[in-house]
Amino acid sequence: MENSAMAAPEQQRLTVVMYPSFGVGHIIPMTELARVLLGRGLAVTMVLIERPFWSSDSGAATTRRVMAANPAITFHFLPPDPSPPDFAGSTKPPFFHTLQLLRRYNGELGRFLRTTFPPGRLHSVVTGMFSTYAADVAAELSVPAYTFFASGAGFLAVVAQLPALLAGRKEGLRALGDATLDFAGVPPIPASHLVKELLEHPEEDDLCAAMVDVWRRIADADGVVVNTFESLERRAVSALRDLRCGVPGKPMPPVYCVGPVVGDTDRAAEAADERRHDECLEWLDAQPERSVVYLCFGSRGTLAAAQLREIAAGLERSGHRFLWVVRTPAGTEDAKKFLEQRPEPDLDALLPEGFLDRTEGRGLVVTSWAPQVAVLRHRSAGAFVTHCGWNSVLEAMTAGVPMLCWPLYSEQMLNKVLMVGEEMGVAWEMEGYAAGFVTAEEVERKVRLVMESEEGRELRARVAARKEEAEAALREGGSSRVAFERFLADAEKVRGRLGK
């Protein structure tokens, strides 16, 4: 959604302060939104928190790549917390401490904004979906506050209805097992497919209570900017316009569907890891059109060694070409795995003996990272085995690549329900993911189905239609372009009401 504008002198430009949640899955789409705002003549400062720890799953290297690739954005790290939580030693999950840390940083954020920006210079503060407490800082400064929801409208609709649902129950949702829950705007969702931390009851689980409270605060924003487009999630968007946000008497703020906000984040990788970037693309150049199955499970997705061997067996039996990103398995299956520093994977030790030799030429296995956007946009990309993170879903959809769903954590299982559903219809599921193990037979079967069958051609056609809809949404007069213009106009009205 590029829209160039004559840049005003730096000292005269209004500044949007963006305050993303932890994690590259939040920083990358917010950076792409920042690029759109820059194109409209606004300055952008992105405020980040220095992590108390940098694990293999923290995305530190990717964050540095993103910063290096976007010199027009001012990146500012708030000072380190002098007494950070004891993530490793605590009995509480690391993410609980992360949410508390984000809340505690309101003071530092406020000090930075007051000492950096003269009165009237701030256009707005845009928080991430987990940093919503920063709306309090914006209110103190009489500045408009918006939440950038990096997931889709379907997940936002569920989040909006969860506080009321949980408040009306005496026990957590875990007791429901796979029984379905009915939320406005989405198909029936198995309770087991919600974010696992939300399966407890807020009165009995601190992390569940913290997450519900963070998302309840969305109602305090002046609006919610969502990374989706209306024709992709019409039911959810319609429901959001009629919903209450879990706070009695407080309506859902305006929702602006401005997506797909998908950029070529691989620009940063070209400079930081040119060898890997070229290795993948040169290999893809030698493959026939739409012949390669790409497998990647996100910046935090890890699979057990036994599961990696099963995938290898399935890929080998399928006979199809593949590009596979392999990460070192986690040392534990509990939440502390996100604190680990893991070495690069030893492919010879992890994969079946002789696998790399037997598949040489038709398969490429790379460690830890690949230039995903460039891979999906390459003419040889034929299918994508994905963890169903929303950024990956949009990247594949806008490239016209059909998906096979293998959700792992967070809202990914809920995304899977939406992706395979009738309204979206862009993917099939890999059976076995819910039990934690997908067999080689299932890998082979689904790869053959998507690459060889008439059903696979029909799936590809549906994804191609979604690609065209996404492009139309971003064109002049399209739904996302109109929503973005409305967001800017409404922000000006709020600024006027606040006396800015």
C-alpha positions as CSV (number, residue, x, y, z in Angstrom):
1,M,0.0,0.0,0.0
2,E,2.6,2.5,-1.2
3,N,1.5,6.1,-1.3
4,S,4.3,8.6,-1.7
5,A,4.1,12.1,-0.1
6,M,6.4,15.1,-0.1
7,A,8.4,14.8,3.1
8,A,8.2,17.9,5.3
9,P,11.3,19.1,7.2
10,E,12.0,16.6,10.0
11,Q,11.3,19.2,12.7
12,Q,7.8,19.9,11.3
13,R,6.7,16.3,10.7
14,L,4.2,14.7,13.0
15,T,5.6,11.5,14.6
16,V,3.9,8.2,15.1
17,V,5.4,6.3,18.0
18,M,5.2,2.6,17.5
19,Y,5.6,0.3,20.6
20,P,5.5,-3.3,19.5
21,S,5.2,-6.4,21.7
22,F,8.3,-8.6,22.1
23,G,9.1,-10.9,19.3
24,V,9.9,-10.6,15.6
25,G,6.4,-11.8,14.7
26,H,5.2,-8.5,16.1
27,I,8.1,-6.2,15.1
28,I,8.2,-7.2,11.5
29,P,4.6,-6.4,10.6
30,M,4.7,-3.2,12.6
31,T,7.8,-2.2,10.7
32,E,6.0,-2.7,7.4
33,L,3.1,-0.6,8.7
34,A,5.7,2.0,9.6
35,R,6.9,2.1,6.0
36,V,3.3,2.9,4.9
37,L,3.1,5.7,7.4
38,L,6.5,7.1,6.2
39,G,5.0,7.1,2.7
40,R,2.3,9.4,3.9
41,G,4.8,12.0,5.2
42,L,4.7,11.0,8.8
43,A,7.8,10.4,10.9
44,V,8.0,7.1,12.8
45,T,9.9,6.2,15.9
46,M,9.8,2.6,17.0
47,V,10.4,2.1,20.8
48,L,11.8,-1.2,21.8
49,I,12.6,-2.8,25.1
50,E,16.0,-4.4,25.6
51,R,15.3,-8.0,26.6
52,P,16.6,-9.3,29.9
53,F,17.6,-12.4,27.9
54,W,18.3,-13.2,24.2
55,S,17.4,-16.8,23.5
56,S,17.5,-18.8,20.3
57,D,13.8,-18.0,19.9
58,S,14.1,-14.2,20.7
59,G,14.8,-13.2,17.1
60,A,17.7,-11.0,18.1
61,A,19.5,-11.4,14.7
62,T,16.3,-10.8,12.8
63,T,15.5,-7.7,14.8
64,R,19.0,-6.3,14.0
65,R,18.4,-7.1,10.3
66,V,15.1,-5.2,10.3
67,M,16.6,-2.2,12.0
68,A,19.5,-2.1,9.5
69,A,17.2,-2.3,6.5
70,N,15.0,0.6,7.6
71,P,17.1,3.7,8.2
72,A,14.1,6.0,7.7
73,I,12.6,4.6,10.9
74,T,14.1,5.9,14.2
75,F,14.6,2.9,16.5
76,H,15.0,3.6,20.2
77,F,15.7,1.1,23.0
78,L,14.4,2.1,26.5
79,P,17.0,1.7,29.3
80,P,17.4,-1.9,30.7
81,D,15.2,-2.7,33.8
82,P,17.6,-2.4,36.8
83,S,15.8,-5.3,38.5
84,P,14.5,-7.6,35.7
85,P,12.4,-10.7,36.6
86,D,14.1,-14.0,37.2
87,F,12.8,-15.7,34.1
88,A,14.8,-18.9,34.6
89,G,14.3,-19.3,38.4
90,S,10.6,-18.3,38.7
91,T,7.9,-20.9,39.0
92,K,5.7,-18.7,36.7
93,P,5.8,-19.0,32.9
94,P,8.3,-16.6,31.2
95,F,5.4,-15.0,29.3
96,F,3.8,-13.9,32.5
97,H,6.9,-11.9,33.4
98,T,7.1,-10.5,29.9
99,L,3.6,-9.0,30.2
100,Q,4.5,-7.6,33.6
101,L,7.7,-6.1,32.2
102,L,5.8,-4.4,29.4
103,R,3.4,-2.9,31.9
104,R,6.2,-1.8,34.2
105,Y,7.9,0.0,31.3
106,N,5.1,2.6,31.0
107,G,7.1,5.0,33.2
108,E,10.2,4.8,31.0
109,L,8.1,5.1,27.9
110,G,6.4,8.2,29.3
111,R,9.7,9.8,30.2
112,F,11.1,9.2,26.7
113,L,8.1,10.7,25.0
114,R,8.0,13.8,27.3
115,T,11.7,14.5,26.9
116,T,11.9,13.8,23.1
117,F,8.9,15.3,21.5
118,P,7.7,18.9,21.9
119,P,3.9,19.5,22.6
120,G,1.9,18.9,19.5
121,R,4.6,16.9,17.7
122,L,3.1,13.4,18.4
123,H,0.6,12.1,15.9
124,S,-0.3,9.0,17.8
125,V,1.0,6.1,19.9
126,V,0.5,2.7,18.3
127,T,0.9,-0.3,20.7
128,G,1.2,-3.9,19.9
129,M,-1.4,-6.5,20.9
130,F,0.5,-7.3,24.1
131,S,1.7,-3.8,25.0
132,T,-1.8,-2.3,25.3
133,Y,-1.0,-0.8,28.8
134,A,0.9,1.9,26.9
135,A,-2.5,3.5,26.1
136,D,-2.3,4.9,29.6
137,V,0.9,6.8,28.6
138,A,-0.8,8.2,25.5
139,A,-3.8,9.3,27.6
140,E,-1.5,11.1,30.1
141,L,0.0,13.0,27.1
142,S,-3.4,13.7,25.4
143,V,-2.2,11.7,22.4
144,P,-4.4,9.3,20.3
145,A,-3.7,5.6,21.1
146,Y,-4.2,2.8,18.7
147,T,-3.6,-1.0,18.9
148,F,-1.9,-2.7,16.0
149,F,-3.3,-6.3,16.0
150,A,-0.8,-8.3,14.1
151,S,-3.1,-11.3,13.8
152,G,-6.3,-11.6,11.9
153,A,-9.8,-10.3,12.5
154,G,-11.0,-13.8,13.5
155,F,-8.6,-14.0,16.4
156,L,-9.5,-10.5,17.4
157,A,-13.2,-11.4,17.4
158,V,-12.5,-14.3,19.7
159,V,-10.2,-12.2,22.0
160,A,-13.0,-9.6,22.2
161,Q,-15.5,-12.1,23.5
162,L,-13.3,-14.1,25.8
163,P,-13.5,-11.9,28.9
164,A,-17.2,-12.2,29.1
165,L,-17.1,-15.9,28.4
166,L,-14.6,-16.6,31.1
167,A,-16.3,-14.3,33.6
168,G,-19.5,-16.4,33.2
169,R,-17.7,-19.7,34.0
170,K,-16.7,-21.3,37.3
171,E,-14.0,-23.4,35.8
172,G,-11.5,-23.0,33.0
173,L,-12.1,-24.0,29.4
174,R,-9.6,-26.9,29.5
175,A,-12.4,-29.0,31.0
176,L,-14.3,-28.8,27.7
177,G,-11.6,-30.7,25.8
178,D,-12.4,-30.7,22.1
179,A,-16.0,-29.5,22.6
180,T,-16.7,-26.5,20.3
181,L,-17.3,-23.0,21.4
182,D,-19.5,-20.6,19.5
183,F,-18.0,-17.1,18.9
184,A,-19.6,-14.5,16.7
185,G,-17.8,-14.0,13.5
186,V,-15.9,-17.3,13.3
187,P,-16.8,-21.0,12.7
188,P,-17.2,-23.2,15.8
189,I,-13.8,-23.4,17.6
190,P,-12.7,-26.5,19.6
191,A,-11.9,-25.3,23.1
192,S,-8.6,-27.1,22.8
193,H,-7.6,-24.9,19.8
194,L,-7.6,-21.7,21.8
195,V,-4.4,-20.2,23.1
196,K,-3.4,-22.8,25.7
197,E,-2.8,-20.1,28.4
198,L,-6.5,-19.1,28.0
199,L,-7.8,-22.6,28.9
200,E,-7.4,-21.9,32.6
201,H,-9.6,-19.6,34.6
202,P,-8.4,-16.1,35.3
203,E,-9.2,-16.4,39.0
204,E,-7.0,-19.5,39.3
205,D,-4.1,-18.8,36.9
206,D,-2.0,-15.6,36.9
207,L,-0.9,-15.8,33.3
208,C,-4.5,-16.3,32.0
209,A,-5.6,-13.3,34.1
210,A,-2.7,-11.2,32.7
211,M,-3.5,-12.1,29.1
212,V,-7.2,-11.4,29.5
213,D,-6.4,-8.1,31.1
214,V,-4.0,-7.1,28.4
215,W,-6.5,-7.8,25.7
216,R,-9.4,-6.2,27.7
217,R,-7.4,-3.0,27.5
218,I,-7.9,-2.9,23.7
219,A,-11.2,-1.3,24.5
220,D,-9.3,1.7,25.9
221,A,-7.7,2.5,22.5
222,D,-9.1,5.0,20.0
223,G,-9.1,2.2,17.4
224,V,-7.6,-1.1,16.3
225,V,-5.5,-1.5,13.2
226,V,-5.7,-5.1,12.0
227,N,-3.5,-6.9,9.5
228,T,-6.2,-8.4,7.3
229,F,-8.5,-7.4,4.5
230,E,-12.3,-7.4,4.6
231,S,-13.0,-9.9,1.9
232,L,-10.8,-12.5,3.6
233,E,-12.7,-12.4,6.9
234,R,-16.1,-10.7,6.3
235,R,-17.8,-12.6,9.1
236,A,-15.3,-11.6,11.7
237,V,-15.1,-8.0,10.5
238,S,-18.9,-7.7,10.6
239,A,-19.0,-9.2,14.1
240,L,-16.3,-6.8,15.4
241,R,-18.5,-3.8,14.4
242,D,-21.3,-5.1,16.6
243,L,-19.3,-6.5,19.6
244,R,-18.5,-5.3,23.1
245,C,-14.9,-5.8,24.0
246,G,-15.4,-7.6,27.3
247,V,-15.9,-4.5,29.4
248,P,-19.5,-3.8,30.3
249,G,-20.8,-0.6,28.7
250,K,-17.6,0.0,26.7
251,P,-18.0,-0.5,22.9
252,M,-15.4,-2.0,20.6
253,P,-13.3,0.9,19.2
254,P,-13.3,1.4,15.5
255,V,-11.5,-1.4,13.5
256,Y,-9.4,-0.6,10.5
257,C,-8.5,-3.6,8.3
258,V,-5.5,-2.3,6.4
259,G,-3.8,-5.5,5.3
260,P,-2.2,-7.5,4.1
261,V,0.7,-5.6,5.5
262,V,3.4,-7.8,4.0
263,G,6.8,-6.5,2.9
264,D,10.0,-7.9,1.7
265,T,11.7,-8.3,5.0
266,D,14.3,-10.3,3.2
267,R,15.9,-7.0,2.1
268,A,17.5,-6.9,5.5
269,A,18.7,-10.5,5.2
270,E,20.4,-9.9,1.9
271,A,23.0,-7.7,3.7
272,A,23.2,-9.7,6.9
273,D,23.2,-13.2,5.4
274,E,23.9,-12.9,1.7
275,R,25.3,-16.4,1.4
276,R,22.1,-18.0,2.8
277,H,19.9,-15.8,0.7
278,D,21.7,-16.6,-2.5
279,E,22.0,-20.3,-1.7
280,C,18.2,-20.7,-1.4
281,L,17.3,-18.6,-4.4
282,E,20.0,-20.0,-6.7
283,W,18.8,-23.5,-5.8
284,L,15.2,-22.5,-6.5
285,D,16.2,-21.0,-9.8
286,A,17.2,-24.5,-11.0
287,Q,13.8,-26.0,-10.1
288,P,10.7,-26.3,-12.3
289,E,7.8,-23.9,-11.8
290,R,5.6,-24.7,-8.8
291,S,7.5,-27.9,-8.0
292,V,9.0,-27.2,-4.5
293,V,7.4,-27.8,-1.2
294,Y,8.7,-25.3,1.4
295,L,8.7,-26.2,5.1
296,C,9.3,-23.7,7.8
297,F,7.8,-23.5,11.3
298,G,8.5,-19.9,12.2
299,S,11.1,-18.1,14.4
300,R,10.1,-20.0,17.5
301,G,8.9,-23.3,16.1
302,T,10.9,-26.4,17.1
303,L,10.2,-30.0,16.6
304,A,11.5,-33.1,18.4
305,A,14.3,-35.1,16.7
306,A,11.9,-38.0,16.2
307,Q,9.5,-35.7,14.4
308,L,12.2,-34.4,12.2
309,R,13.2,-37.9,11.1
310,E,9.5,-38.6,10.3
311,I,9.3,-35.5,8.1
312,A,12.4,-36.6,6.3
313,A,11.0,-40.0,5.6
314,G,7.7,-38.6,4.3
315,L,9.5,-36.1,2.1
316,E,11.8,-38.7,0.7
317,R,8.9,-41.1,-0.1
318,S,6.8,-38.3,-1.7
319,G,9.4,-37.9,-4.5
320,H,8.8,-34.2,-4.6
321,R,11.3,-31.4,-4.4
322,F,11.5,-29.5,-1.1
323,L,13.2,-26.7,0.7
324,W,13.2,-27.3,4.4
325,V,14.3,-25.1,7.3
326,V,15.5,-27.2,10.3
327,R,16.0,-25.8,13.8
328,T,17.7,-27.5,16.7
329,P,15.1,-29.3,18.9
330,A,14.4,-27.7,22.2
331,G,15.9,-29.2,25.3
332,T,12.5,-29.2,27.2
333,E,8.9,-29.2,26.2
334,D,7.8,-26.7,28.9
335,A,7.6,-22.9,28.5
336,K,11.2,-22.5,29.6
337,K,12.3,-23.7,26.2
338,F,11.9,-20.2,25.0
339,L,14.8,-19.2,27.3
340,E,17.3,-21.6,25.8
341,Q,20.4,-20.8,23.7
342,R,20.6,-23.6,21.2
343,P,23.4,-24.3,18.8
344,E,22.9,-24.6,15.0
345,P,21.4,-28.0,14.2
346,D,23.7,-30.9,13.3
347,L,21.8,-32.2,10.3
348,D,23.8,-35.4,10.0
349,A,22.8,-36.3,13.6
350,L,19.2,-35.2,13.4
351,L,18.1,-36.6,10.0
352,P,18.1,-40.3,8.9
353,E,21.4,-41.7,7.8
354,G,22.0,-41.0,4.1
355,F,18.9,-38.8,3.7
356,L,20.9,-35.7,2.5
357,D,22.8,-37.8,0.0
358,R,19.7,-39.6,-1.3
359,T,17.7,-36.4,-1.8
360,E,20.6,-34.3,-3.1
361,G,19.5,-32.2,-6.1
362,R,15.7,-32.4,-5.4
363,G,15.9,-31.3,-1.8
364,L,17.7,-28.5,0.1
365,V,17.9,-28.5,3.9
366,V,19.0,-25.2,5.5
367,T,19.6,-24.5,9.2
368,S,17.5,-22.1,11.3
369,W,16.6,-19.4,8.7
370,A,15.6,-18.9,5.0
371,P,14.5,-15.7,3.2
372,Q,10.9,-16.7,3.4
373,V,9.2,-13.9,1.5
374,A,11.6,-14.4,-1.4
375,V,11.1,-18.2,-1.3
376,L,7.3,-18.0,-1.4
377,R,7.3,-15.4,-4.2
378,H,9.7,-17.5,-6.3
379,R,8.1,-19.1,-9.4
380,S,9.2,-22.6,-8.2
381,A,7.3,-22.5,-4.9
382,G,4.5,-25.0,-5.1
383,A,3.2,-25.5,-1.5
384,F,4.0,-24.3,2.1
385,V,4.0,-26.5,5.2
386,T,3.5,-23.8,7.9
387,H,3.0,-23.4,11.6
388,C,0.1,-21.0,10.8
389,G,1.6,-17.9,12.2
390,W,-0.4,-15.0,10.8
391,N,2.6,-13.3,9.1
392,S,3.4,-16.6,7.3
393,V,-0.2,-17.0,6.3
394,L,-0.4,-13.6,4.7
395,E,3.0,-14.0,3.0
396,A,1.9,-17.3,1.4
397,M,-1.5,-16.0,0.4
398,T,-0.1,-12.9,-1.2
399,A,2.3,-15.1,-3.2
400,G,-0.5,-17.4,-4.2
401,V,1.0,-20.5,-2.5
402,P,-1.4,-23.1,-1.0
403,M,-0.6,-24.2,2.6
404,L,-0.5,-27.4,4.7
405,C,-1.3,-26.5,8.3
406,W,0.9,-27.7,11.2
407,P,0.1,-25.4,14.1
408,L,2.4,-25.5,17.1
409,Y,1.6,-22.8,19.7
410,S,-0.2,-19.5,20.5
411,E,-3.2,-18.7,18.3
412,Q,-1.9,-21.0,15.5
413,M,-4.5,-23.8,16.0
414,L,-7.3,-21.2,15.9
415,N,-5.7,-19.8,12.7
416,K,-5.8,-23.3,11.3
417,V,-9.5,-23.6,11.9
418,L,-10.0,-20.3,9.9
419,M,-7.6,-21.3,7.1
420,V,-9.2,-24.6,6.3
421,G,-12.7,-23.2,6.8
422,E,-15.2,-22.5,4.0
423,E,-14.8,-18.7,4.2
424,M,-11.0,-18.6,3.8
425,G,-10.3,-22.0,2.2
426,V,-6.5,-21.6,1.6
427,A,-5.1,-24.7,3.3
428,W,-5.5,-28.3,4.4
429,E,-4.4,-29.6,7.8
430,M,-1.7,-32.1,8.6
431,E,-3.5,-34.7,10.7
432,G,-1.7,-35.6,13.9
433,Y,-0.6,-32.0,14.9
434,A,-3.0,-31.9,17.8
435,A,-1.5,-35.1,19.3
436,G,2.0,-33.7,18.8
437,F,3.1,-36.2,16.1
438,V,2.6,-36.3,12.4
439,T,3.6,-39.5,10.7
440,A,5.7,-39.9,7.6
441,E,2.7,-41.4,5.9
442,E,0.7,-38.3,6.5
443,V,3.5,-36.0,5.3
444,E,3.8,-38.1,2.1
445,R,0.1,-38.2,1.6
446,K,-0.6,-34.5,2.0
447,V,2.4,-33.5,-0.1
448,R,1.3,-35.7,-2.9
449,L,-2.3,-34.5,-2.5
450,V,-1.4,-30.8,-2.8
451,M,1.1,-31.2,-5.5
452,E,-0.5,-33.9,-7.7
453,S,-4.2,-34.1,-7.3
454,E,-7.2,-32.3,-8.8
455,E,-8.1,-31.2,-5.3
456,G,-4.7,-29.7,-5.0
457,R,-5.3,-27.7,-8.2
458,E,-8.6,-26.5,-6.8
459,L,-6.9,-25.4,-3.6
460,R,-4.3,-23.5,-5.6
461,A,-7.0,-21.8,-7.6
462,R,-8.7,-20.6,-4.3
463,V,-5.4,-19.2,-3.0
464,A,-4.8,-17.5,-6.3
465,A,-8.3,-15.8,-6.0
466,R,-7.4,-14.7,-2.5
467,K,-4.1,-13.2,-3.9
468,E,-6.1,-11.2,-6.4
469,E,-8.5,-10.0,-3.6
470,A,-5.6,-8.9,-1.5
471,E,-4.1,-6.9,-4.4
472,A,-7.5,-5.3,-5.0
473,A,-7.8,-4.4,-1.4
474,L,-4.6,-2.4,-1.5
475,R,-5.3,-0.5,-4.7
476,E,-6.7,2.9,-4.9
477,G,-10.4,2.6,-3.8
478,G,-9.8,-0.8,-2.3
479,S,-11.1,-1.7,1.1
480,S,-7.7,-1.6,2.8
481,R,-6.7,1.6,1.2
482,V,-10.0,3.2,2.2
483,A,-9.7,1.8,5.8
484,F,-6.2,3.3,6.1
485,E,-7.4,6.7,4.9
486,R,-10.2,6.5,7.5
487,F,-7.7,5.7,10.2
488,L,-5.6,8.8,9.4
489,A,-8.7,11.0,9.2
490,D,-10.1,9.6,12.5
491,A,-6.7,10.1,14.2
492,E,-6.8,13.8,13.2
493,K,-10.3,14.1,14.6
494,V,-9.1,12.6,17.9
495,R,-6.1,14.9,18.0
496,G,-8.4,17.8,17.5
497,R,-10.7,16.6,20.3
498,L,-7.6,16.3,22.6
499,G,-6.5,19.8,21.7
500,K,-3.5,18.8,19.7
